[in-house]
Amino acid sequence: MEKRPLDPRKIINVKGKIHYNESKQAWNTIKLKTEFLKEFQQLKEKRSKFSYELMFCRTVEELNKALKELSKKGEIMPMLMFLYKEG
């Protein structure tokens, strides 16, 4: 089955929490905020299947190179996610 990207209509800047899943003993739950779901209406389709691709660049140079490659291929814009430790 072909993967189709979900495209937002505007810039989204949302802050949220990552939750610890006791049963799986892992930090694996990211709850999506309403602002995010408003832009990606497809995520409300409970019978649909979604996947993700995660790319981590260790340096700004690696990130710039990856963005140039995406631009050449005509790929969609990536989503930036920043992880923080609180407290």
Rosetta constraint file for C-alpha pairs under 8 A:
AtomPair CA 5 CA 76 HARMONIC 7.22 0.50
AtomPair CA 6 CA 40 HARMONIC 6.60 0.50
AtomPair CA 6 CA 42 HARMONIC 7.72 0.50
AtomPair CA 7 CA 40 HARMONIC 7.19 0.50
AtomPair CA 7 CA 76 HARMONIC 7.69 0.50
AtomPair CA 8 CA 12 HARMONIC 7.97 0.50
AtomPair CA 8 CA 39 HARMONIC 5.26 0.50
AtomPair CA 8 CA 40 HARMONIC 6.21 0.50
AtomPair CA 9 CA 39 HARMONIC 6.48 0.50
AtomPair CA 10 CA 39 HARMONIC 7.65 0.50
AtomPair CA 12 CA 35 HARMONIC 7.48 0.50
AtomPair CA 12 CA 36 HARMONIC 6.82 0.50
AtomPair CA 12 CA 39 HARMONIC 7.99 0.50
AtomPair CA 14 CA 33 HARMONIC 7.14 0.50
AtomPair CA 14 CA 35 HARMONIC 7.15 0.50
AtomPair CA 14 CA 36 HARMONIC 7.07 0.50
AtomPair CA 16 CA 30 HARMONIC 7.83 0.50
AtomPair CA 16 CA 31 HARMONIC 7.16 0.50
AtomPair CA 16 CA 32 HARMONIC 7.47 0.50
AtomPair CA 16 CA 33 HARMONIC 7.09 0.50
AtomPair CA 17 CA 30 HARMONIC 6.58 0.50
AtomPair CA 17 CA 31 HARMONIC 6.98 0.50
AtomPair CA 18 CA 27 HARMONIC 6.75 0.50
AtomPair CA 18 CA 28 HARMONIC 7.25 0.50
AtomPair CA 18 CA 29 HARMONIC 5.75 0.50
AtomPair CA 18 CA 30 HARMONIC 4.83 0.50
AtomPair CA 18 CA 31 HARMONIC 7.04 0.50
AtomPair CA 19 CA 27 HARMONIC 5.94 0.50
AtomPair CA 19 CA 28 HARMONIC 6.79 0.50
AtomPair CA 19 CA 29 HARMONIC 5.14 0.50
AtomPair CA 19 CA 30 HARMONIC 6.38 0.50
AtomPair CA 19 CA 31 HARMONIC 7.89 0.50
AtomPair CA 20 CA 25 HARMONIC 7.07 0.50
AtomPair CA 20 CA 26 HARMONIC 5.77 0.50
AtomPair CA 20 CA 27 HARMONIC 4.43 0.50
AtomPair CA 20 CA 28 HARMONIC 6.50 0.50
AtomPair CA 20 CA 29 HARMONIC 6.67 0.50
AtomPair CA 21 CA 25 HARMONIC 5.58 0.50
AtomPair CA 21 CA 26 HARMONIC 5.45 0.50
AtomPair CA 21 CA 27 HARMONIC 6.09 0.50
AtomPair CA 21 CA 28 HARMONIC 6.50 0.50
AtomPair CA 21 CA 29 HARMONIC 6.80 0.50
AtomPair CA 22 CA 26 HARMONIC 7.01 0.50
AtomPair CA 32 CA 36 HARMONIC 6.31 0.50
AtomPair CA 32 CA 37 HARMONIC 6.84 0.50
AtomPair CA 33 CA 37 HARMONIC 6.48 0.50
AtomPair CA 34 CA 38 HARMONIC 6.07 0.50
AtomPair CA 35 CA 39 HARMONIC 6.75 0.50
AtomPair CA 36 CA 40 HARMONIC 6.41 0.50
AtomPair CA 37 CA 41 HARMONIC 5.73 0.50
AtomPair CA 37 CA 43 HARMONIC 6.65 0.50
AtomPair CA 37 CA 44 HARMONIC 7.37 0.50
AtomPair CA 41 CA 45 HARMONIC 7.81 0.50
AtomPair CA 43 CA 48 HARMONIC 7.98 0.50
AtomPair CA 43 CA 50 HARMONIC 7.86 0.50
AtomPair CA 57 CA 62 HARMONIC 5.54 0.50
AtomPair CA 57 CA 63 HARMONIC 5.37 0.50
AtomPair CA 58 CA 62 HARMONIC 6.68 0.50
AtomPair CA 58 CA 63 HARMONIC 7.68 0.50
AtomPair CA 59 CA 63 HARMONIC 6.38 0.50
AtomPair CA 60 CA 64 HARMONIC 6.10 0.50
AtomPair CA 61 CA 65 HARMONIC 6.19 0.50
AtomPair CA 62 CA 66 HARMONIC 6.15 0.50
AtomPair CA 63 CA 67 HARMONIC 6.12 0.50
AtomPair CA 64 CA 68 HARMONIC 6.17 0.50
AtomPair CA 65 CA 69 HARMONIC 6.33 0.50
AtomPair CA 66 CA 70 HARMONIC 6.25 0.50
AtomPair CA 67 CA 71 HARMONIC 6.08 0.50
AtomPair CA 68 CA 72 HARMONIC 6.21 0.50
AtomPair CA 69 CA 73 HARMONIC 6.33 0.50
AtomPair CA 70 CA 74 HARMONIC 6.12 0.50
AtomPair CA 70 CA 75 HARMONIC 5.13 0.50
AtomPair CA 70 CA 76 HARMONIC 7.45 0.50
AtomPair CA 70 CA 77 HARMONIC 7.84 0.50
AtomPair CA 71 CA 75 HARMONIC 6.16 0.50
